[in-house]
Amino acid sequence: MPTASHITSLIKSHFEKDDLRFTTICLQIAAHEAKNGHKTLADDIQKIVDRSKQIRPVLRPINRDLEGLVLETYPLHKLSDLIVPRQLKERVERVISEYLQVDKLRRHNLENRRKILLSGNPGTGKTMTASIIAAELNLPFYTILMDKMVTKFMGETSAKLRQIFELINVRKGVYLFDEFDAIGSHRSSENDVGEMRRVLNSFLQFIEHDTSESLIIAATNNLGLLDQALFRRFDDVLHYYLPSSQEILLLLKNRLAGFEGEMNFKSLLPLLEGLSHAEISQACLDAIKETVLSDKEKVEKEILVKMIENRKAAYISFNVI
């Protein structure tokens, strides 16, 4: 039998239209019933919750003033899709766990991590992490195109930034400030212009005073370029790197699931050295498409090697790898 606290919270979340909180309480009730030996009931509740996650709310139009600057999606990535070091994955799980249990934290005058900075090479999982957090929390995912904001709206960037933070406040979701280097560079940079210093100062003020229920995530490819004043505005900083040998093997197994043939993945490690998670994933996808179009059931090593070499060739031409 659910506790009085569960029932009260369930009713409250329903009438407040807090779907995330409603789902969380349902899962707590399932865990409570399982602990009391009511496994069938617990499984039934879990199945209902899982089915509900497949039903995505209809996307609402973005303010016309922000069209082209803010992209709204409902991602379908899962936490199991994220192939990163265990310590990093645990920190991502902690962000999700704290959000789901924010009421418990607030009873002790504590707040959940809401403002996260992601740093690392392109293609190492920063954007995927943000989309996974949104998917796991069943929240809409908003991508703010910072480079476009700076180039297209020079002179009114601060005003656009204010509108974005107003959106963050009124529409709960996960907001990713992509290509954050566009505004986050050091304020004393010799190449900086007055406009960008004003934009950065505006961002610092907006994020510091933000008290919304949204998650704010910024992604940068070069942490060294960012103004040091930014760091204390974020609750956590996560660092991403090119995949290790073990992570490459896990990526191949994960991305080729259902199509992997009889091949020794370890023999491919020298060929994959220097490629990012995204490039390895794309090579696997290319190999799967080639396999399907060739009317074959499993990816052959020759096809996968060809797709990997195609990926590397683009970089070797520019001495990137």
N, C-alpha and C positions, 0 to 999 in steps of 0.2 A: 504493500500500500504506500503510495507516495506520501512524503511528509507534508505537513501543513505549509511549510516554507516553499516546497516545490509547487503546490497548487496555487498559492498566492502569487508567486512569481510568474507562473504560467499564464494566469488570467491577466495579470498586469501587462506582460509583454504582448499578449494578444491585442488588447485594447489600445496599447500604445503603438501597435503595428511594428514592433521591433522583432522582425523575423529571425535575425541572428540570435537574439537572446532566447526566443521561443525554441529554436532548434537546440541550443545549448542545454536548456532545461530538460527538454525531451531526452537528450542523451544522458543527462544526469539521472533522470528517472530510470532509464534503461539500466544504467550501471547499478543503481540502488536495488532494482528488482533482481538483477543477476546475482548480486551479493547475497540476497535473501533466498536464493535457490529457485527463483522463478525464471528459469532460462528461456522458456518458450515465449513468455510475455516480453522479456528483454529483447529477444531476437526479432519479435514482431515490431516492436518500437523502432529498433535499429533499421529494419527493412523499410519502414515508412519514411524515416528520415532520409535514408539513402535515395529512395525514389524521388523524394521532394527536391533533392539537390540537382536532379536532371531537368527540373522545370525552371528555366531561367526567366526572370521578370522581363517584361518588354522594356527596351531601352527608351528613355525619354529624350526629347530633343535638347541639345545643348544650347545655351544662350547664343543667339545669332552673332553677337559680338565676338564670341570665342570659336566660331566655326573655323576649322582648319588648324586650330591651335590645340584643341583638346579632343582626343579620340576616345570614345567609350566602347568597351567590349565586356563580354562575360567569358573569361578564359576557361579552358577545360583541362589545363595542366594539373597533374597530381604531384604530391610531395615526392612520390617514388620516381618521378621523372627527373628530379634534381640530383645530378651526380657530382657531388663536391665532397671535400673532406668531412669526416664525421663531426668534428668540432664545429664546423661552419653550419652543417645541417642542423645540429642541435640548437644553434643560436637562432636559426630561422624558425624552428619548431617552438622556441621560447617566445618569439614575437606572436605567433599564432595562439599559443596557450594563454599568454597574458591577456590577449584581446578577448578570448572566449571567457575568461574568468575575471574580467575587470571588476565585477561587483564584489568579489571576494577581496580583491586588492584594496578597493575603496573603503571597505569596512575597517581597514587598518590604515586609512589615510595614505594609500599608495596609488600610483598611477601606472598603467601599462605602457610599454614602449610603443610610441606612435610615430616617431620621427626617426627614420633610419637612413643612413648614408651607405651606399654600396660603391666600392672602388675596385677596379681591376681592368685587365686587358679586354678589348672588345671580344664578344662571343664566349665569355667564360661563365655566363649564367646570371648576370645581374637583372636583366629584364625578365628572364624566366622566373627568377625568385619572386619578383614583385607580382607577376601574374599568378604564380602558385599561391601566394599569400591571399590574393583576392579570391581565387577559386576555392581554397580551403575554408575561407570565411563566408563563401557565397555572397560576395560583395561585387559591385560593378568595378571595373578596372579602367582608370582614366590615365592616358598618357599625354603629358604636356610636352609639346615639341618646342623646346627652349631655343634651339638654333633658328627655327622659323620665326619665333617671336622676336628675336633680336634683329634678324635681317629684314623682315617684312614690316615690323612695327617700330622701327627706331624712332625715338622721340615720344612714343606713347607706351613704351614697354612697362613702365611702372603702373600705369593705369590698367593695362591688361592683367598684370600680376595681381592687382587688387581684386579684379573681377574673378580671377581664378581662386583666390583665397575665400572670396564670398561663396563661390560654388562649393568649395571644400567644406564650408561651414553648414550649408543648407542641404547638401546631398552627400550622404554618407557613402564612402567608398575607399578604394586604395588608389592613391594618386602618385604617379611616377613622373618626376621631373627628369626627363631623359636629356642626355648631352648637357649635363648641368654645368660643365666647364664654360659654357657660353656666357653665363652670368656670374659664376662663382669664383672667377680668377681673383688673385690677390689684388687688393685695392691699391697697392703701391706699385703695381706692374707698370713698367715704362711704356708698354704698348697700349695701356688702358686709356679709355676716353672718359670724359666727365659723365656722359650718359650712363655708361656701364657701372661706374662707381655708385651713381644714384640708384640704379636698378638693384645692385647688390645690397645697398643699405636698406632699400625697401623690402627686399626678400628677408633680410635679417629681422626686421621689425615684424613683418607679417608672420613668420614662422614662430617667433618668440611669443607672440601674443595669441597664437592659434590655440583654441580650447575646444575644437570640434571633436567629433567621434570618429573622424576619418583617420586613415593611416597615410602619412606623407613619406614618400621614399624618393631620394635623389640618387642618381647614378652618374659616376664620373669615370673616365678612362685614365685620368691622371690626378691622383690625390695631391701630388706636390704643387699643382697649379692653384689649388683652392685657398681662399682666404682663411687664415687660422681662426677668425671669429666665427666661422661656420660651425666648427666642431662642437662647441659647447651648446649649440642649438639642437643638436641631434642626440637622441637617447642611446644610439648604438651605431658603430661603424663596422661594416663587414667587408673583408678583403677577399678578392677572388683572384685565382691564378690559373695558368694553363694546366690541363689535367695531368695527373701523375700516370705512371704506367698502369697501376691498378684501376684508376678511374677510367682510363681509355678502354680497358677490357670490359668494365661494367657498362660503359657507353655503348660499345659494340653489341653487347648482349641485349641491352635494353632497347636500342633503336632498331635492331634487326629481329626482335622477338616475333616468332611465327614465320620468319623467312630465312633464319640462319641455316646454312647448309653445313656439311661436314668440312670444317676448316679450322686451322689452328690460329686463333686470334693473336696469340703471343708472337707469331712470326710476322705480324703486321706492325708491331710496335715501332721498329726503326723507321718505317715509312710514315707513321703518324706523328712522329716527334715534331713538336713545334706548332701543331694545329690546335685550334681552340675547340671547346665543346661544340660550338655552333657549326664549325666547319666539318667536324667528324660526323655530327648528326646529319648534316646536309649530304655528305658523301654516302652515308647509309641510305638516306631517302632516295638519292639518285640511283643507287644500286638496286633498290627495291623496285623503282619504276622501270628500270631497264629489264629487270627480271620478269616483271608482269607483262611488259610489251613483247618480250621474247617467248611468252607462253610457257615460262618455267615456273616451278613451284618454290624453289629455294635459291637464294643468292649464292652464286659460285664465287670462289676466291678471285678468279680472273676479273670478273665484273667489278667487284669491290675495289680491287687494286687499281683498276682503270679509273674509277670515280675519285679515289683518293689522289691519284697522280694528277688528275684534271684540276682538283682543288689546289694542290701544291704548286702547280705550274703558274697559276696566276700570281702567286706570291714571289716565287723564285725570279720571275721576270723583273720584279721591282726590288730584289734583294731584301725581301722582308723576312724570309726564312733562311 
